[in-house]
Amino acid sequence: MNITGTERNSENMKKYIYIFIIIACAGLLAVFDQYTKLLAIEYLMNKQPIVLIDGVFELSFVKNSGAAFGILNENPIFLLIITIAALSALMVALLLGKLDKQSKMVKIACTLILAGGIGNLIDRIFRGKVVDFFYFKLIDFPVFNMADSYVSIGACLLLIFYLFIYKEDKHPVKNLSEREGDATGGIENADTSSGEDGR
Protein backbone atom coordinates (compact mmCIF):
# COMPACT_ATOMS: atom_id res chain seq x y z
CA MET A 1 0.00 0.00 0.00
CA ASN A 2 1.40 3.33 -1.04
CA ILE A 3 1.68 6.06 1.58
CA THR A 4 0.39 9.39 0.35
CA GLY A 5 2.11 12.69 1.03
CA THR A 6 -0.74 13.71 3.35
CA GLU A 7 -0.36 10.55 5.45
CA ARG A 8 3.40 11.03 5.63
CA ASN A 9 2.95 14.63 6.76
CA SER A 10 0.44 13.49 9.36
CA GLU A 11 2.89 10.92 10.74
CA ASN A 12 5.66 13.53 10.89
CA MET A 13 3.35 15.95 12.67
CA LYS A 14 2.51 13.31 15.30
CA LYS A 15 6.22 12.64 15.75
CA TYR A 16 7.00 16.32 16.34
CA ILE A 17 4.05 16.67 18.73
CA TYR A 18 5.30 13.71 20.79
CA ILE A 19 8.80 15.18 20.92
CA PHE A 20 7.43 18.57 21.97
CA ILE A 21 5.21 17.07 24.68
CA ILE A 22 8.02 14.97 26.16
CA ILE A 23 10.53 17.84 26.17
CA ALA A 24 7.94 20.30 27.53
CA CYS A 25 6.86 17.96 30.34
CA ALA A 26 10.48 17.15 31.23
CA GLY A 27 11.26 20.87 31.27
CA LEU A 28 8.30 21.69 33.54
CA LEU A 29 9.24 18.91 35.94
CA ALA A 30 12.86 20.12 36.02
CA VAL A 31 11.64 23.67 36.74
CA PHE A 32 9.52 22.36 39.62
CA ASP A 33 12.54 20.45 40.94
CA GLN A 34 14.60 23.64 40.88
CA TYR A 35 11.82 25.56 42.61
CA THR A 36 11.73 23.06 45.49
CA LYS A 37 15.51 23.32 45.80
CA LEU A 38 15.33 27.11 46.00
CA LEU A 39 12.79 26.72 48.80
CA ALA A 40 15.10 24.28 50.54
CA ILE A 41 18.01 26.73 50.30
CA GLU A 42 15.89 29.55 51.68
CA TYR A 43 14.13 27.74 54.52
CA LEU A 44 16.36 24.77 55.40
CA MET A 45 20.02 25.70 54.80
CA ASN A 46 21.92 26.28 58.08
CA LYS A 47 18.70 25.63 60.02
CA GLN A 48 17.19 22.83 62.02
CA PRO A 49 15.30 20.16 60.03
CA ILE A 50 11.56 20.60 59.67
CA VAL A 51 9.91 17.51 61.18
CA LEU A 52 6.80 16.44 59.27
CA ILE A 53 6.27 13.06 60.94
CA ASP A 54 8.24 12.70 64.18
CA GLY A 55 10.84 9.96 63.88
CA VAL A 56 9.70 9.05 60.37
CA PHE A 57 10.03 11.84 57.81
CA GLU A 58 11.57 15.30 57.83
CA LEU A 59 13.00 18.01 55.59
CA SER A 60 16.73 18.29 56.14
CA PHE A 61 19.14 20.32 53.97
CA VAL A 62 22.11 18.43 52.51
CA LYS A 63 24.47 19.17 49.62
CA ASN A 64 25.45 16.04 47.71
CA SER A 65 28.29 15.76 45.19
CA GLY A 66 27.25 12.27 44.11
CA ALA A 67 24.39 10.76 42.16
CA ALA A 68 20.94 9.91 43.46
CA PHE A 69 21.01 8.99 47.17
CA GLY A 70 24.71 9.87 47.47
CA ILE A 71 26.06 7.30 45.02
CA LEU A 72 29.53 8.07 43.54
CA ASN A 73 30.09 10.85 46.05
CA GLU A 74 33.84 10.87 45.47
CA ASN A 75 33.72 11.12 41.66
CA PRO A 76 31.77 14.30 40.78
CA ILE A 77 33.58 14.93 37.46
CA PHE A 78 33.05 11.37 36.27
CA LEU A 79 29.42 11.59 37.34
CA LEU A 80 28.96 14.87 35.46
CA ILE A 81 30.34 13.30 32.26
CA ILE A 82 28.13 10.21 32.65
CA THR A 83 25.05 12.38 33.26
CA ILE A 84 25.68 14.54 30.18
CA ALA A 85 26.34 11.43 28.04
CA ALA A 86 23.17 9.69 29.25
CA LEU A 87 20.98 12.75 28.72
CA SER A 88 22.50 13.32 25.28
CA ALA A 89 21.80 9.71 24.28
CA LEU A 90 18.21 10.01 25.48
CA MET A 91 17.71 13.27 23.59
CA VAL A 92 19.20 11.79 20.39
CA ALA A 93 16.90 8.76 20.68
CA LEU A 94 13.96 11.11 21.16
CA LEU A 95 14.83 13.36 18.21
CA LEU A 96 15.47 10.38 15.92
CA GLY A 97 12.00 9.05 16.71
CA LYS A 98 13.17 5.95 18.59
CA LEU A 99 10.43 6.46 21.19
CA ASP A 100 7.63 7.04 18.68
CA LYS A 101 6.38 3.45 18.64
CA GLN A 102 7.04 2.77 22.32
CA SER A 103 4.18 2.38 24.79
CA LYS A 104 2.91 5.35 26.79
CA MET A 105 4.45 3.80 29.91
CA VAL A 106 7.93 3.86 28.34
CA LYS A 107 7.43 7.45 27.16
CA ILE A 108 6.36 8.56 30.64
CA ALA A 109 9.35 6.75 32.17
CA CYS A 110 11.78 8.39 29.73
CA THR A 111 10.20 11.80 30.39
CA LEU A 112 10.72 11.37 34.15
CA ILE A 113 14.31 10.19 33.73
CA LEU A 114 15.05 13.10 31.39
CA ALA A 115 13.51 15.60 33.85
CA GLY A 116 15.44 14.17 36.80
CA GLY A 117 18.71 14.14 34.92
CA ILE A 118 18.25 17.76 33.82
CA GLY A 119 17.26 18.87 37.34
CA ASN A 120 20.34 17.45 39.00
CA LEU A 121 22.61 18.45 36.11
CA ILE A 122 21.62 22.10 36.64
CA ASP A 123 22.69 21.77 40.28
CA ARG A 124 26.06 20.24 39.42
CA ILE A 125 26.85 22.92 36.84
CA PHE A 126 25.66 26.00 38.73
CA ARG A 127 25.95 24.97 42.40
CA GLY A 128 28.77 22.44 42.28
CA LYS A 129 26.66 20.01 44.30
CA VAL A 130 23.10 18.71 44.29
CA VAL A 131 20.63 20.03 46.86
CA ASP A 132 18.81 17.25 48.74
CA PHE A 133 16.22 17.67 51.47
CA PHE A 134 13.79 14.71 51.75
CA TYR A 135 14.84 12.43 54.61
CA PHE A 136 13.13 9.23 55.77
CA LYS A 137 14.54 9.13 59.28
CA LEU A 138 12.72 5.94 60.26
CA ILE A 139 14.89 3.81 57.96
CA ASP A 140 17.79 6.29 57.74
CA PHE A 141 17.34 6.44 53.97
CA PRO A 142 19.81 8.70 52.10
CA VAL A 143 18.54 12.26 51.72
CA PHE A 144 17.11 12.88 48.23
CA ASN A 145 15.23 15.43 46.13
CA MET A 146 12.47 15.66 43.51
CA ALA A 147 14.85 14.94 40.61
CA ASP A 148 15.99 11.73 42.32
CA SER A 149 12.34 10.77 42.68
CA TYR A 150 11.72 11.36 38.98
CA VAL A 151 14.65 9.13 37.98
CA SER A 152 13.70 6.39 40.46
CA ILE A 153 10.04 6.30 39.40
CA GLY A 154 11.03 6.33 35.72
CA ALA A 155 13.49 3.47 36.22
CA CYS A 156 10.87 1.46 38.14
CA LEU A 157 8.32 1.99 35.35
CA LEU A 158 10.82 0.74 32.75
CA LEU A 159 11.65 -2.27 34.92
CA ILE A 160 7.97 -3.14 35.42
CA PHE A 161 7.22 -2.71 31.72
CA TYR A 162 10.05 -4.89 30.40
CA LEU A 163 9.71 -7.54 33.11
CA PHE A 164 5.94 -7.95 33.31
CA ILE A 165 4.23 -6.22 30.38
CA TYR A 166 6.44 -6.21 27.29
CA LYS A 167 6.24 -9.29 25.08
CA GLU A 168 8.51 -9.62 22.09
CA ASP A 169 6.68 -10.27 18.83
CA LYS A 170 7.63 -13.78 17.75
CA HIS A 171 6.27 -13.11 14.27
CA PRO A 172 7.51 -9.65 13.36
CA VAL A 173 5.93 -7.83 10.46
CA LYS A 174 8.00 -8.25 7.33
CA ASN A 175 9.64 -5.24 5.84
CA LEU A 176 8.37 -3.65 2.63
CA SER A 177 10.82 -5.40 0.29
CA GLU A 178 9.91 -8.82 1.71
CA ARG A 179 6.20 -8.12 1.37
CA GLU A 180 6.68 -6.98 -2.23
CA GLY A 181 8.69 -10.13 -2.95
CA ASP A 182 5.92 -12.32 -1.52
CA ALA A 183 3.32 -10.47 -3.57
CA THR A 184 5.36 -10.86 -6.78
CA GLY A 185 5.85 -14.54 -6.09
CA GLY A 186 2.13 -14.99 -5.57
CA ILE A 187 1.33 -13.32 -8.88
CA GLU A 188 3.88 -15.46 -10.71
CA ASN A 189 2.46 -18.64 -9.16
CA ALA A 190 -1.04 -17.59 -10.16
CA ASP A 191 0.09 -16.96 -13.75
CA THR A 192 1.80 -20.34 -13.89
CA SER A 193 -1.31 -22.10 -12.62
CA SER A 194 -3.48 -20.30 -15.17
CA GLY A 195 -1.12 -21.35 -17.96
CA GLU A 196 -1.23 -25.01 -16.94
CA ASP A 197 -5.02 -24.95 -16.74
CA GLY A 198 -5.18 -23.47 -20.26
CA ARG A 199 -3.30 -26.44 -21.66
Sequence and secondary structure as in RCSB ss.txt:
>XXXX:A:sequence
MNITGTERNSENMKKYIYIFIIIACAGLLAVFDQYTKLLAIEYLMNKQPIVLIDGVFELSFVKNSGAAFGILNEN
PIFLLIITIAALSALMVALLLGKLDKQSKMVKIACTLILAGGIGNLIDRIFRGKVVDFFYFKLIDFPVFNMADSY
VSIGACLLLIFYLFIYKEDKHPVKNLSEREGDATGGIENADTSSGEDGR
>XXXX:A:secstr
    HHHHHHHHHHHHHHHHHHHHHHHHHHHHHHHHHHHHHHHTTTS  EEEETTTEEEEEEEESSSGGGTTTT 
HHHHHHHHHHHHHHHHHHHHTTTTTTS HHHHHHHHHHHHHHHHHHHHHHHTSSEEEEEEEGGGT   B HHHHH
HHHHHHHHHHIIIII    SS    HHHHHHHHHHHHHHHHHHHHHHH 
